[in-house]
Amino acid sequence: MSGVKSDANFFKHANNEAHPNASIEFDPVVNEVYMLMSLIGLNKLGAAQSDEIDAFLLWLSVHEPTYFAEGFAENRIPAQSFAKIRSLNKREFFEDFVSARRIARNGK
C-alpha cells in the first residue's frame, strides 16, 4: 500500500517548485493489483458486478493467472478459446466480451 500512497503523494505535490524535474516510475502491475483488490472488496460488500468488472477479471485471469487461485480461468474458459483471448489486445477483448454479453442477454 505504501507504493500507492507514495504515488498519490507525488501527484498531490507535483506543483512543488522545490523539485521541478522530479519524476515517478509508472508500474502498471501496481494498478492491476490495486484494482483487483478493490473489486474483491466491493464483491465482499455485496456490490453488483458489471460487464466491465467481469471483463477486467477475465482478461486479468488469462494474462496474470498467478493473481488468482489455481484453475480460476481454466474453469471458466474453454481450452480452445484461451489462445484467442491471449491474442487480443485489451480493447479488442473488451469490445468482444461486452458484445458477447449483450448477445447472450438479449439474443441479438
Secondary structure as UniProt FT lines:
FT   HELIX           2..12
FT   TURN            13..15
FT   TURN            17..18
FT   TURN            20..21
FT   HELIX           28..44
FT   TURN            45..46
FT   HELIX           51..63
FT   HELIX           65..67
FT   TURN            70..76
FT   HELIX           79..87
FT   HELIX           90..106
//
